[in-house]
Amino acid sequence: MVTATVREWHDEEGWGVLDSPETPGGCWGHYSAIQMAGFRTLAPGQRVDLTWETPGFKQDGYVYRAVNIVPQRA
């Protein structure tokens, strides 16, 4: 698991991009990977703990895809 920062998040589409040194170019993330109760969303600039994979294809243009996203507490 690595620490990442949310670059952008699209609530209406349920996905966004997360940045970390381990995922150059960005990591695609889906709301279903967010570990929280209720409406799962993230905000630009928010810090998260991230587990990612390289599925062998580009997800919306991104080499990396998040499999587990845990928002950090402020």
N, CA, C, O and CB atoms as a CASP TS submission, in Angstrom:
PFRMAT TS
TARGET T0000
AUTHOR 0000-0000-0000
METHOD Language model
MODEL 1
PARENT N/A
ATOM      1  N   MET     1       0.844  -1.178   0.000  1.00  0.00           N
ATOM      2  CA  MET     1       0.000   0.000   0.000  1.00  0.00           C
ATOM      3  C   MET     1       0.887   1.239   0.000  1.00  0.00           C
ATOM      4  O   MET     1       1.890   1.294   0.712  1.00  0.00           O
ATOM      5  CB  MET     1      -0.959  -0.001   1.218  1.00  0.00           C
ATOM      6  N   VAL     2       0.513   2.230  -0.802  1.00  0.00           N
ATOM      7  CA  VAL     2       1.275   3.475  -0.907  1.00  0.00           C
ATOM      8  C   VAL     2       0.349   4.650  -0.597  1.00  0.00           C
ATOM      9  O   VAL     2      -0.874   4.516  -0.615  1.00  0.00           O
ATOM     10  CB  VAL     2       1.912   3.628  -2.327  1.00  0.00           C
ATOM     11  N   THR     3       0.951   5.793  -0.316  1.00  0.00           N
ATOM     12  CA  THR     3       0.178   7.013  -0.105  1.00  0.00           C
ATOM     13  C   THR     3       0.054   7.747  -1.429  1.00  0.00           C
ATOM     14  O   THR     3       1.031   7.897  -2.163  1.00  0.00           O
ATOM     15  CB  THR     3       0.838   7.922   0.974  1.00  0.00           C
ATOM     16  N   ALA     4      -1.153   8.200  -1.725  1.00  0.00           N
ATOM     17  CA  ALA     4      -1.412   8.911  -2.975  1.00  0.00           C
ATOM     18  C   ALA     4      -2.259  10.139  -2.690  1.00  0.00           C
ATOM     19  O   ALA     4      -2.848  10.274  -1.618  1.00  0.00           O
ATOM     20  CB  ALA     4      -2.113   7.991  -4.004  1.00  0.00           C
ATOM     21  N   THR     5      -2.308  11.031  -3.671  1.00  0.00           N
ATOM     22  CA  THR     5      -3.123  12.237  -3.599  1.00  0.00           C
ATOM     23  C   THR     5      -4.130  12.201  -4.744  1.00  0.00           C
ATOM     24  O   THR     5      -3.791  11.848  -5.873  1.00  0.00           O
ATOM     25  CB  THR     5      -2.239  13.529  -3.663  1.00  0.00           C
ATOM     26  N   VAL     6      -5.356  12.567  -4.441  1.00  0.00           N
ATOM     27  CA  VAL     6      -6.393  12.598  -5.469  1.00  0.00           C
ATOM     28  C   VAL     6      -6.131  13.785  -6.391  1.00  0.00           C
ATOM     29  O   VAL     6      -6.113  14.931  -5.941  1.00  0.00           O
ATOM     30  CB  VAL     6      -7.818  12.688  -4.831  1.00  0.00           C
ATOM     31  N   ARG     7      -5.929  13.516  -7.678  1.00  0.00           N
ATOM     32  CA  ARG     7      -5.711  14.570  -8.670  1.00  0.00           C
ATOM     33  C   ARG     7      -7.060  15.142  -9.113  1.00  0.00           C
ATOM     34  O   ARG     7      -7.244  16.358  -9.174  1.00  0.00           O
ATOM     35  CB  ARG     7      -4.916  14.022  -9.896  1.00  0.00           C
ATOM     36  N   GLU     8      -7.989  14.251  -9.416  1.00  0.00           N
ATOM     37  CA  GLU     8      -9.330  14.654  -9.856  1.00  0.00           C
ATOM     38  C   GLU     8     -10.310  13.549  -9.506  1.00  0.00           C
ATOM     39  O   GLU     8      -9.939  12.379  -9.410  1.00  0.00           O
ATOM     40  CB  GLU     8      -9.360  14.956 -11.388  1.00  0.00           C
ATOM     41  N   TRP     9     -11.577  13.935  -9.315  1.00  0.00           N
ATOM     42  CA  TRP     9     -12.617  12.963  -8.995  1.00  0.00           C
ATOM     43  C   TRP     9     -13.922  13.405  -9.639  1.00  0.00           C
ATOM     44  O   TRP     9     -14.290  14.578  -9.566  1.00  0.00           O
ATOM     45  CB  TRP     9     -12.785  12.804  -7.458  1.00  0.00           C
ATOM     46  N   HIS    10     -14.621  12.464 -10.271  1.00  0.00           N
ATOM     47  CA  HIS    10     -15.863  12.733 -10.990  1.00  0.00           C
ATOM     48  C   HIS    10     -17.003  11.951 -10.328  1.00  0.00           C
ATOM     49  O   HIS    10     -17.227  10.785 -10.652  1.00  0.00           O
ATOM     50  CB  HIS    10     -15.728  12.352 -12.502  1.00  0.00           C
ATOM     51  N   ASP    11     -17.723  12.597  -9.399  1.00  0.00           N
ATOM     52  CA  ASP    11     -18.810  11.919  -8.700  1.00  0.00           C
ATOM     53  C   ASP    11     -19.857  11.371  -9.652  1.00  0.00           C
ATOM     54  O   ASP    11     -20.348  10.257  -9.470  1.00  0.00           O
ATOM     55  CB  ASP    11     -19.460  12.861  -7.722  1.00  0.00           C
ATOM     56  N   GLU    12     -20.201  12.160 -10.674  1.00  0.00           N
ATOM     57  CA  GLU    12     -21.267  11.753 -11.583  1.00  0.00           C
ATOM     58  C   GLU    12     -20.908  10.502 -12.385  1.00  0.00           C
ATOM     59  O   GLU    12     -21.799   9.790 -12.849  1.00  0.00           O
ATOM     60  CB  GLU    12     -21.595  12.887 -12.528  1.00  0.00           C
ATOM     61  N   GLU    13     -19.621  10.229 -12.552  1.00  0.00           N
ATOM     62  CA  GLU    13     -19.170   9.046 -13.285  1.00  0.00           C
ATOM     63  C   GLU    13     -18.582   7.984 -12.363  1.00  0.00           C
ATOM     64  O   GLU    13     -18.420   6.831 -12.763  1.00  0.00           O
ATOM     65  CB  GLU    13     -18.143   9.442 -14.326  1.00  0.00           C
ATOM     66  N   GLY    14     -18.261   8.375 -11.121  1.00  0.00           N
ATOM     67  CA  GLY    14     -17.772   7.418 -10.131  1.00  0.00           C
ATOM     68  C   GLY    14     -16.324   7.006 -10.269  1.00  0.00           C
ATOM     69  O   GLY    14     -15.954   5.909  -9.852  1.00  0.00           O
ATOM     70  N   TRP    15     -15.495   7.860 -10.846  1.00  0.00           N
ATOM     71  CA  TRP    15     -14.079   7.528 -10.973  1.00  0.00           C
ATOM     72  C   TRP    15     -13.224   8.782 -10.893  1.00  0.00           C
ATOM     73  O   TRP    15     -13.720   9.907 -10.958  1.00  0.00           O
ATOM     74  CB  TRP    15     -13.814   6.791 -12.290  1.00  0.00           C
ATOM     75  N   GLY    16     -11.911   8.552 -10.747  1.00  0.00           N
ATOM     76  CA  GLY    16     -10.967   9.656 -10.696  1.00  0.00           C
ATOM     77  C   GLY    16      -9.543   9.168 -10.886  1.00  0.00           C
ATOM     78  O   GLY    16      -9.298   8.004 -11.202  1.00  0.00           O
ATOM     79  N   VAL    17      -8.611  10.088 -10.685  1.00  0.00           N
ATOM     80  CA  VAL    17      -7.188   9.800 -10.876  1.00  0.00           C
ATOM     81  C   VAL    17      -6.441  10.111  -9.586  1.00  0.00           C
ATOM     82  O   VAL    17      -6.650  11.154  -8.966  1.00  0.00           O
ATOM     83  CB  VAL    17      -6.603  10.622 -12.065  1.00  0.00           C
ATOM     84  N   LEU    18      -5.570   9.191  -9.193  1.00  0.00           N
ATOM     85  CA  LEU    18      -4.782   9.307  -7.972  1.00  0.00           C
ATOM     86  C   LEU    18      -3.305   9.321  -8.359  1.00  0.00           C
ATOM     87  O   LEU    18      -2.882   8.577  -9.244  1.00  0.00           O
ATOM     88  CB  LEU    18      -5.097   8.135  -6.977  1.00  0.00           C
ATOM     89  N   ASP    19      -2.527  10.166  -7.697  1.00  0.00           N
ATOM     90  CA  ASP    19      -1.106  10.296  -8.010  1.00  0.00           C
ATOM     91  C   ASP    19      -0.235   9.826  -6.854  1.00  0.00           C
ATOM     92  O   ASP    19      -0.487  10.150  -5.694  1.00  0.00           O
ATOM     93  CB  ASP    19      -0.772  11.740  -8.357  1.00  0.00           C
ATOM     94  N   SER    20       0.800   9.051  -7.195  1.00  0.00           N
ATOM     95  CA  SER    20       1.821   8.645  -6.232  1.00  0.00           C
ATOM     96  C   SER    20       3.109   8.407  -7.012  1.00  0.00           C
ATOM     97  O   SER    20       3.057   8.180  -8.221  1.00  0.00           O
ATOM     98  CB  SER    20       1.387   7.355  -5.426  1.00  0.00           C
ATOM     99  N   PRO    21       4.265   8.455  -6.348  1.00  0.00           N
ATOM    100  CA  PRO    21       5.525   8.188  -7.040  1.00  0.00           C
ATOM    101  C   PRO    21       5.572   6.780  -7.653  1.00  0.00           C
ATOM    102  O   PRO    21       6.257   6.556  -8.651  1.00  0.00           O
ATOM    103  CB  PRO    21       6.689   8.367  -6.074  1.00  0.00           C
ATOM    104  N   GLU    22       4.851   5.850  -7.060  1.00  0.00           N
ATOM    105  CA  GLU    22       4.859   4.465  -7.537  1.00  0.00           C
ATOM    106  C   GLU    22       3.962   4.250  -8.753  1.00  0.00           C
ATOM    107  O   GLU    22       4.047   3.209  -9.404  1.00  0.00           O
ATOM    108  CB  GLU    22       4.429   3.539  -6.426  1.00  0.00           C
ATOM    109  N   THR    23       3.098   5.226  -9.069  1.00  0.00           N
ATOM    110  CA  THR    23       2.185   5.094 -10.206  1.00  0.00           C
ATOM    111  C   THR    23       2.351   6.302 -11.138  1.00  0.00           C
ATOM    112  O   THR    23       1.435   7.116 -11.263  1.00  0.00           O
ATOM    113  CB  THR    23       0.704   4.972  -9.718  1.00  0.00           C
ATOM    114  N   PRO    24       3.516   6.422 -11.794  1.00  0.00           N
ATOM    115  CA  PRO    24       3.764   7.583 -12.652  1.00  0.00           C
ATOM    116  C   PRO    24       2.714   7.699 -13.762  1.00  0.00           C
ATOM    117  O   PRO    24       2.362   6.715 -14.412  1.00  0.00           O
ATOM    118  CB  PRO    24       5.167   7.494 -13.267  1.00  0.00           C
ATOM    119  N   GLY    25       2.229   8.919 -13.958  1.00  0.00           N
ATOM    120  CA  GLY    25       1.194   9.163 -14.953  1.00  0.00           C
ATOM    121  C   GLY    25      -0.209   9.070 -14.396  1.00  0.00           C
ATOM    122  O   GLY    25      -1.172   9.438 -15.069  1.00  0.00           O
ATOM    123  N   GLY    26      -0.337   8.582 -13.172  1.00  0.00           N
ATOM    124  CA  GLY    26      -1.639   8.515 -12.518  1.00  0.00           C
ATOM    125  C   GLY    26      -2.190   7.107 -12.431  1.00  0.00           C
ATOM    126  O   GLY    26      -1.830   6.226 -13.212  1.00  0.00           O
ATOM    127  N   CYS    27      -3.067   6.919 -11.466  1.00  0.00           N
ATOM    128  CA  CYS    27      -3.713   5.639 -11.210  1.00  0.00           C
ATOM    129  C   CYS    27      -5.214   5.851 -11.280  1.00  0.00           C
ATOM    130  O   CYS    27      -5.757   6.688 -10.559  1.00  0.00           O
ATOM    131  CB  CYS    27      -3.288   5.047  -9.828  1.00  0.00           C
ATOM    132  N   TRP    28      -5.888   5.106 -12.137  1.00  0.00           N
ATOM    133  CA  TRP    28      -7.341   5.200 -12.292  1.00  0.00           C
ATOM    134  C   TRP    28      -8.008   4.553 -11.086  1.00  0.00           C
ATOM    135  O   TRP    28      -7.627   3.457 -10.676  1.00  0.00           O
ATOM    136  CB  TRP    28      -7.813   4.522 -13.616  1.00  0.00           C
ATOM    137  N   GLY    29      -9.000   5.227 -10.520  1.00  0.00           N
ATOM    138  CA  GLY    29      -9.706   4.677  -9.374  1.00  0.00           C
ATOM    139  C   GLY    29     -11.214   4.734  -9.563  1.00  0.00           C
ATOM    140  O   GLY    29     -11.737   5.699 -10.119  1.00  0.00           O
ATOM    141  N   HIS    30     -11.913   3.704  -9.102  1.00  0.00           N
ATOM    142  CA  HIS    30     -13.368   3.604  -9.192  1.00  0.00           C
ATOM    143  C   HIS    30     -13.948   3.678  -7.787  1.00  0.00           C
ATOM    144  O   HIS    30     -13.318   3.249  -6.820  1.00  0.00           O
ATOM    145  CB  HIS    30     -13.803   2.285  -9.905  1.00  0.00           C
ATOM    146  N   TYR    31     -15.150   4.226  -7.684  1.00  0.00           N
ATOM    147  CA  TYR    31     -15.765   4.388  -6.358  1.00  0.00           C
ATOM    148  C   TYR    31     -15.902   3.059  -5.620  1.00  0.00           C
ATOM    149  O   TYR    31     -15.877   3.040  -4.389  1.00  0.00           O
ATOM    150  CB  TYR    31     -17.137   5.041  -6.493  1.00  0.00           C
ATOM    151  N   SER    32     -16.045   1.954  -6.336  1.00  0.00           N
ATOM    152  CA  SER    32     -16.222   0.646  -5.693  1.00  0.00           C
ATOM    153  C   SER    32     -14.980   0.198  -4.926  1.00  0.00           C
ATOM    154  O   SER    32     -15.071  -0.695  -4.084  1.00  0.00           O
ATOM    155  CB  SER    32     -16.577  -0.398  -6.735  1.00  0.00           C
ATOM    156  N   ALA    33     -13.818   0.802  -5.202  1.00  0.00           N
ATOM    157  CA  ALA    33     -12.584   0.452  -4.497  1.00  0.00           C
ATOM    158  C   ALA    33     -12.380   1.272  -3.229  1.00  0.00           C
ATOM    159  O   ALA    33     -11.472   0.984  -2.450  1.00  0.00           O
ATOM    160  CB  ALA    33     -11.398   0.638  -5.413  1.00  0.00           C
ATOM    161  N   ILE    34     -13.223   2.304  -3.008  1.00  0.00           N
ATOM    162  CA  ILE    34     -13.081   3.164  -1.827  1.00  0.00           C
ATOM    163  C   ILE    34     -13.638   2.450  -0.605  1.00  0.00           C
ATOM    164  O   ILE    34     -14.777   1.981  -0.613  1.00  0.00           O
ATOM    165  CB  ILE    34     -13.803   4.525  -2.036  1.00  0.00           C
ATOM    166  N   GLN    35     -12.832   2.370   0.441  1.00  0.00           N
ATOM    167  CA  GLN    35     -13.228   1.700   1.676  1.00  0.00           C
ATOM    168  C   GLN    35     -13.798   2.720   2.662  1.00  0.00           C
ATOM    169  O   GLN    35     -13.074   3.298   3.472  1.00  0.00           O
ATOM    170  CB  GLN    35     -12.025   0.951   2.303  1.00  0.00           C
ATOM    171  N   MET    36     -15.119   2.925   2.571  1.00  0.00           N
ATOM    172  CA  MET    36     -15.805   3.820   3.503  1.00  0.00           C
ATOM    173  C   MET    36     -17.293   3.509   3.462  1.00  0.00           C
ATOM    174  O   MET    36     -17.785   2.932   2.493  1.00  0.00           O
ATOM    175  CB  MET    36     -15.539   5.320   3.156  1.00  0.00           C
ATOM    176  N   ALA    37     -17.999   3.887   4.502  1.00  0.00           N
ATOM    177  CA  ALA    37     -19.445   3.679   4.562  1.00  0.00           C
ATOM    178  C   ALA    37     -20.161   4.821   3.848  1.00  0.00           C
ATOM    179  O   ALA    37     -19.617   5.917   3.714  1.00  0.00           O
ATOM    180  CB  ALA    37     -19.926   3.571   6.030  1.00  0.00           C
ATOM    181  N   GLY    38     -21.376   4.559   3.394  1.00  0.00           N
ATOM    182  CA  GLY    38     -22.177   5.599   2.763  1.00  0.00           C
ATOM    183  C   GLY    38     -21.751   5.877   1.339  1.00  0.00           C
ATOM    184  O   GLY    38     -21.192   5.018   0.657  1.00  0.00           O
ATOM    185  N   PHE    39     -22.028   7.106   0.898  1.00  0.00           N
ATOM    186  CA  PHE    39     -21.684   7.529  -0.462  1.00  0.00           C
ATOM    187  C   PHE    39     -20.178   7.614  -0.593  1.00  0.00           C
ATOM    188  O   PHE    39     -19.533   8.385   0.118  1.00  0.00           O
ATOM    189  CB  PHE    39     -22.338   8.892  -0.810  1.00  0.00           C
ATOM    190  N   ARG    40     -19.617   6.834  -1.487  1.00  0.00           N
ATOM    191  CA  ARG    40     -18.160   6.763  -1.632  1.00  0.00           C
ATOM    192  C   ARG    40     -17.686   7.791  -2.663  1.00  0.00           C
ATOM    193  O   ARG    40     -17.990   7.702  -3.853  1.00  0.00           O
ATOM    194  CB  ARG    40     -17.719   5.330  -2.050  1.00  0.00           C
ATOM    195  N   THR    41     -16.934   8.764  -2.159  1.00  0.00           N
ATOM    196  CA  THR    41     -16.418   9.824  -3.012  1.00  0.00           C
ATOM    197  C   THR    41     -15.082  10.305  -2.474  1.00  0.00           C
ATOM    198  O   THR    41     -14.748  10.069  -1.313  1.00  0.00           O
ATOM    199  CB  THR    41     -17.418  10.990  -3.107  1.00  0.00           C
ATOM    200  N   LEU    42     -14.331  10.972  -3.312  1.00  0.00           N
ATOM    201  CA  LEU    42     -13.053  11.564  -2.925  1.00  0.00           C
ATOM    202  C   LEU    42     -13.028  13.000  -3.416  1.00  0.00           C
ATOM    203  O   LEU    42     -13.860  13.395  -4.233  1.00  0.00           O
ATOM    204  CB  LEU    42     -11.846  10.752  -3.500  1.00  0.00           C
ATOM    205  N   ALA    43     -12.078  13.783  -2.923  1.00  0.00           N
ATOM    206  CA  ALA    43     -11.962  15.188  -3.308  1.00  0.00           C
ATOM    207  C   ALA    43     -10.538  15.468  -3.772  1.00  0.00           C
ATOM    208  O   ALA    43      -9.589  14.923  -3.208  1.00  0.00           O
ATOM    209  CB  ALA    43     -12.350  16.122  -2.129  1.00  0.00           C
ATOM    210  N   PRO    44     -10.373  16.309  -4.790  1.00  0.00           N
ATOM    211  CA  PRO    44      -9.029  16.683  -5.229  1.00  0.00           C
ATOM    212  C   PRO    44      -8.190  17.201  -4.055  1.00  0.00           C
ATOM    213  O   PRO    44      -8.655  17.998  -3.240  1.00  0.00           O
ATOM    214  CB  PRO    44      -9.107  17.750  -6.337  1.00  0.00           C
ATOM    215  N   GLY    45      -6.938  16.723  -3.993  1.00  0.00           N
ATOM    216  CA  GLY    45      -6.038  17.108  -2.912  1.00  0.00           C
ATOM    217  C   GLY    45      -6.095  16.188  -1.709  1.00  0.00           C
ATOM    218  O   GLY    45      -5.216  16.241  -0.849  1.00  0.00           O
ATOM    219  N   GLN    46      -7.109  15.351  -1.634  1.00  0.00           N
ATOM    220  CA  GLN    46      -7.251  14.432  -0.505  1.00  0.00           C
ATOM    221  C   GLN    46      -6.175  13.364  -0.557  1.00  0.00           C
ATOM    222  O   GLN    46      -5.811  12.900  -1.638  1.00  0.00           O
ATOM    223  CB  GLN    46      -8.645  13.784  -0.501  1.00  0.00           C
ATOM    224  N   ARG    47      -5.656  12.966   0.611  1.00  0.00           N
ATOM    225  CA  ARG    47      -4.644  11.913   0.710  1.00  0.00           C
ATOM    226  C   ARG    47      -5.351  10.582   0.978  1.00  0.00           C
ATOM    227  O   ARG    47      -6.315  10.515   1.741  1.00  0.00           O
ATOM    228  CB  ARG    47      -3.598  12.234   1.841  1.00  0.00           C
ATOM    229  N   VAL    48      -4.851   9.533   0.336  1.00  0.00           N
ATOM    230  CA  VAL    48      -5.418   8.198   0.499  1.00  0.00           C
ATOM    231  C   VAL    48      -4.292   7.173   0.559  1.00  0.00           C
ATOM    232  O   VAL    48      -3.183   7.426   0.088  1.00  0.00           O
ATOM    233  CB  VAL    48      -6.398   7.867  -0.655  1.00  0.00           C
ATOM    234  N   ASP    49      -4.586   6.024   1.138  1.00  0.00           N
ATOM    235  CA  ASP    49      -3.700   4.880   1.047  1.00  0.00           C
ATOM    236  C   ASP    49      -4.233   4.039  -0.104  1.00  0.00           C
ATOM    237  O   ASP    49      -5.442   3.844  -0.233  1.00  0.00           O
ATOM    238  CB  ASP    49      -3.632   4.061   2.407  1.00  0.00           C
ATOM    239  N   LEU    50      -3.339   3.548  -0.929  1.00  0.00           N
ATOM    240  CA  LEU    50      -3.726   2.972  -2.208  1.00  0.00           C
ATOM    241  C   LEU    50      -3.016   1.652  -2.469  1.00  0.00           C
ATOM    242  O   LEU    50      -1.803   1.543  -2.291  1.00  0.00           O
ATOM    243  CB  LEU    50      -3.434   3.948  -3.330  1.00  0.00           C
ATOM    244  N   THR    51      -3.777   0.657  -2.891  1.00  0.00           N
ATOM    245  CA  THR    51      -3.223  -0.574  -3.439  1.00  0.00           C
ATOM    246  C   THR    51      -3.620  -0.579  -4.902  1.00  0.00           C
ATOM    247  O   THR    51      -4.772  -0.305  -5.240  1.00  0.00           O
ATOM    248  CB  THR    51      -3.742  -1.871  -2.674  1.00  0.00           C
ATOM    249  N   TRP    52      -2.659  -0.891  -5.779  1.00  0.00           N
ATOM    250  CA  TRP    52      -2.911  -0.789  -7.212  1.00  0.00           C
ATOM    251  C   TRP    52      -2.426  -2.031  -7.946  1.00  0.00           C
ATOM    252  O   TRP    52      -1.709  -2.865  -7.394  1.00  0.00           O
ATOM    253  CB  TRP    52      -2.235   0.454  -7.783  1.00  0.00           C
ATOM    254  N   GLU    53      -2.842  -2.129  -9.213  1.00  0.00           N
ATOM    255  CA  GLU    53      -2.404  -3.219 -10.072  1.00  0.00           C
ATOM    256  C   GLU    53      -2.151  -2.673 -11.474  1.00  0.00           C
ATOM    257  O   GLU    53      -2.599  -1.578 -11.815  1.00  0.00           O
ATOM    258  CB  GLU    53      -3.457  -4.364 -10.101  1.00  0.00           C
ATOM    259  N   THR    54      -1.439  -3.434 -12.269  1.00  0.00           N
ATOM    260  CA  THR    54      -1.269  -3.130 -13.691  1.00  0.00           C
ATOM    261  C   THR    54      -1.992  -4.241 -14.445  1.00  0.00           C
ATOM    262  O   THR    54      -1.434  -5.320 -14.641  1.00  0.00           O
ATOM    263  CB  THR    54       0.272  -3.031 -14.109  1.00  0.00           C
ATOM    264  N   PRO    55      -3.234  -3.987 -14.870  1.00  0.00           N
ATOM    265  CA  PRO    55      -4.065  -5.055 -15.434  1.00  0.00           C
ATOM    266  C   PRO    55      -3.631  -5.557 -16.812  1.00  0.00           C
ATOM    267  O   PRO    55      -4.184  -6.544 -17.298  1.00  0.00           O
ATOM    268  CB  PRO    55      -5.464  -4.580 -15.523  1.00  0.00           C
ATOM    269  N   GLY    56      -2.648  -4.901 -17.461  1.00  0.00           N
ATOM    270  CA  GLY    56      -2.208  -5.347 -18.769  1.00  0.00           C
ATOM    271  C   GLY    56      -2.895  -4.614 -19.916  1.00  0.00           C
ATOM    272  O   GLY    56      -2.628  -4.885 -21.087  1.00  0.00           O
ATOM    273  N   PHE    57      -3.768  -3.699 -19.572  1.00  0.00           N
ATOM    274  CA  PHE    57      -4.418  -2.836 -20.560  1.00  0.00           C
ATOM    275  C   PHE    57      -4.619  -1.479 -19.903  1.00  0.00           C
ATOM    276  O   PHE    57      -4.558  -1.368 -18.679  1.00  0.00           O
ATOM    277  CB  PHE    57      -5.789  -3.444 -21.063  1.00  0.00           C
ATOM    278  N   LYS    58      -4.855  -0.464 -20.693  1.00  0.00           N
ATOM    279  CA  LYS    58      -5.059   0.872 -20.134  1.00  0.00           C
ATOM    280  C   LYS    58      -6.527   1.079 -19.789  1.00  0.00           C
ATOM    281  O   LYS    58      -7.409   0.902 -20.630  1.00  0.00           O
ATOM    282  CB  LYS    58      -4.581   1.956 -21.121  1.00  0.00           C
ATOM    283  N   GLN    59      -6.771   1.452 -18.554  1.00  0.00           N
ATOM    284  CA  GLN    59      -8.116   1.770 -18.083  1.00  0.00           C
ATOM    285  C   GLN    59      -8.332   3.254 -18.292  1.00  0.00           C
ATOM    286  O   GLN    59      -7.753   4.065 -17.568  1.00  0.00           O
ATOM    287  CB  GLN    59      -8.317   1.371 -16.581  1.00  0.00           C
ATOM    288  N   ASP    60      -9.147   3.630 -19.258  1.00  0.00           N
ATOM    289  CA  ASP    60      -9.388   5.037 -19.593  1.00  0.00           C
ATOM    290  C   ASP    60      -8.073   5.788 -19.825  1.00  0.00           C
ATOM    291  O   ASP    60      -7.975   6.975 -19.513  1.00  0.00           O
ATOM    292  CB  ASP    60     -10.192   5.719 -18.475  1.00  0.00           C
ATOM    293  N   GLY    61      -7.070   5.105 -20.368  1.00  0.00           N
ATOM    294  CA  GLY    61      -5.795   5.726 -20.698  1.00  0.00           C
ATOM    295  C   GLY    61      -4.736   5.615 -19.614  1.00  0.00           C
ATOM    296  O   GLY    61      -3.631   6.127 -19.791  1.00  0.00           O
ATOM    297  N   TYR    62      -5.040   4.959 -18.491  1.00  0.00           N
ATOM    298  CA  TYR    62      -4.097   4.850 -17.375  1.00  0.00           C
ATOM    299  C   TYR    62      -3.578   3.424 -17.250  1.00  0.00           C
ATOM    300  O   TYR    62      -4.351   2.469 -17.316  1.00  0.00           O
ATOM    301  CB  TYR    62      -4.760   5.290 -16.059  1.00  0.00           C
ATOM    302  N   VAL    63      -2.267   3.283 -17.068  1.00  0.00           N
ATOM    303  CA  VAL    63      -1.625   1.974 -16.943  1.00  0.00           C
ATOM    304  C   VAL    63      -1.973   1.327 -15.610  1.00  0.00           C
ATOM    305  O   VAL    63      -2.097   0.105 -15.528  1.00  0.00           O
ATOM    306  CB  VAL    63      -0.102   2.104 -17.085  1.00  0.00           C
ATOM    307  N   TYR    64      -2.132   2.141 -14.561  1.00  0.00           N
ATOM    308  CA  TYR    64      -2.370   1.638 -13.210  1.00  0.00           C
ATOM    309  C   TYR    64      -3.845   1.763 -12.839  1.00  0.00           C
ATOM    310  O   TYR    64      -4.518   2.720 -13.222  1.00  0.00           O
ATOM    311  CB  TYR    64      -1.500   2.395 -12.194  1.00  0.00           C
ATOM    312  N   ARG    65      -4.340   0.765 -12.076  1.00  0.00           N
ATOM    313  CA  ARG    65      -5.732   0.766 -11.623  1.00  0.00           C
ATOM    314  C   ARG    65      -5.772   0.459 -10.128  1.00  0.00           C
ATOM    315  O   ARG    65      -5.144  -0.496  -9.670  1.00  0.00           O
ATOM    316  CB  ARG    65      -6.584  -0.269 -12.424  1.00  0.00           C
ATOM    317  N   ALA    66      -6.502   1.261  -9.377  1.00  0.00           N
ATOM    318  CA  ALA    66      -6.618   1.070  -7.940  1.00  0.00           C
ATOM    319  C   ALA    66      -7.520  -0.140  -7.634  1.00  0.00           C
ATOM    320  O   ALA    66      -8.566  -0.317  -8.257  1.00  0.00           O
ATOM    321  CB  ALA    66      -7.176   2.349  -7.270  1.00  0.00           C
ATOM    322  N   VAL    67      -7.101  -0.959  -6.673  1.00  0.00           N
ATOM    323  CA  VAL    67      -7.920  -2.080  -6.236  1.00  0.00           C
ATOM    324  C   VAL    67      -8.422  -1.869  -4.815  1.00  0.00           C
ATOM    325  O   VAL    67      -9.370  -2.524  -4.384  1.00  0.00           O
ATOM    326  CB  VAL    67      -7.133  -3.381  -6.328  1.00  0.00           C
ATOM    327  N   ASN    68      -7.785  -0.954  -4.085  1.00  0.00           N
ATOM    328  CA  ASN    68      -8.185  -0.647  -2.711  1.00  0.00           C
ATOM    329  C   ASN    68      -7.785   0.788  -2.403  1.00  0.00           C
ATOM    330  O   ASN    68      -6.612   1.148  -2.510  1.00  0.00           O
ATOM    331  CB  ASN    68      -7.535  -1.641  -1.692  1.00  0.00           C
ATOM    332  N   ILE    69      -8.755   1.603  -2.022  1.00  0.00           N
ATOM    333  CA  ILE    69      -8.510   3.011  -1.705  1.00  0.00           C
ATOM    334  C   ILE    69      -9.043   3.277  -0.295  1.00  0.00           C
ATOM    335  O   ILE    69     -10.232   3.107  -0.029  1.00  0.00           O
ATOM    336  CB  ILE    69      -9.191   3.967  -2.763  1.00  0.00           C
ATOM    337  N   VAL    70      -8.153   3.693   0.596  1.00  0.00           N
ATOM    338  CA  VAL    70      -8.538   3.976   1.983  1.00  0.00           C
ATOM    339  C   VAL    70      -8.261   5.448   2.258  1.00  0.00           C
ATOM    340  O   VAL    70      -7.100   5.848   2.345  1.00  0.00           O
ATOM    341  CB  VAL    70      -7.762   3.055   2.998  1.00  0.00           C
ATOM    342  N   PRO    71      -9.319   6.270   2.396  1.00  0.00           N
ATOM    343  CA  PRO    71      -9.106   7.686   2.695  1.00  0.00           C
ATOM    344  C   PRO    71      -8.384   7.854   4.040  1.00  0.00           C
ATOM    345  O   PRO    71      -8.716   7.186   5.019  1.00  0.00           O
ATOM    346  CB  PRO    71     -10.456   8.441   2.712  1.00  0.00           C
ATOM    347  N   GLN    72      -7.404   8.747   4.071  1.00  0.00           N
ATOM    348  CA  GLN    72      -6.707   9.038   5.333  1.00  0.00           C
ATOM    349  C   GLN    72      -7.539  10.010   6.141  1.00  0.00           C
ATOM    350  O   GLN    72      -8.254  10.851   5.597  1.00  0.00           O
ATOM    351  CB  GLN    72      -5.284   9.618   5.077  1.00  0.00           C
ATOM    352  N   ARG    73      -7.430   9.877   7.439  1.00  0.00           N
ATOM    353  CA  ARG    73      -8.137  10.805   8.332  1.00  0.00           C
ATOM    354  C   ARG    73      -7.358  12.101   8.407  1.00  0.00           C
ATOM    355  O   ARG    73      -6.127  12.104   8.405  1.00  0.00           O
ATOM    356  CB  ARG    73      -8.325  10.195   9.753  1.00  0.00           C
ATOM    357  N   ALA    74      -8.076  13.184   8.471  1.00  0.00           N
ATOM    358  CA  ALA    74      -7.448  14.520   8.513  1.00  0.00           C
ATOM    359  C   ALA    74      -6.660  14.732   9.785  1.00  0.00           C
ATOM    360  O   ALA    74      -6.073  15.797   9.977  1.00  0.00           O
ATOM    361  CB  ALA    74      -8.502  15.611   8.385  1.00  0.00           C
TER
END
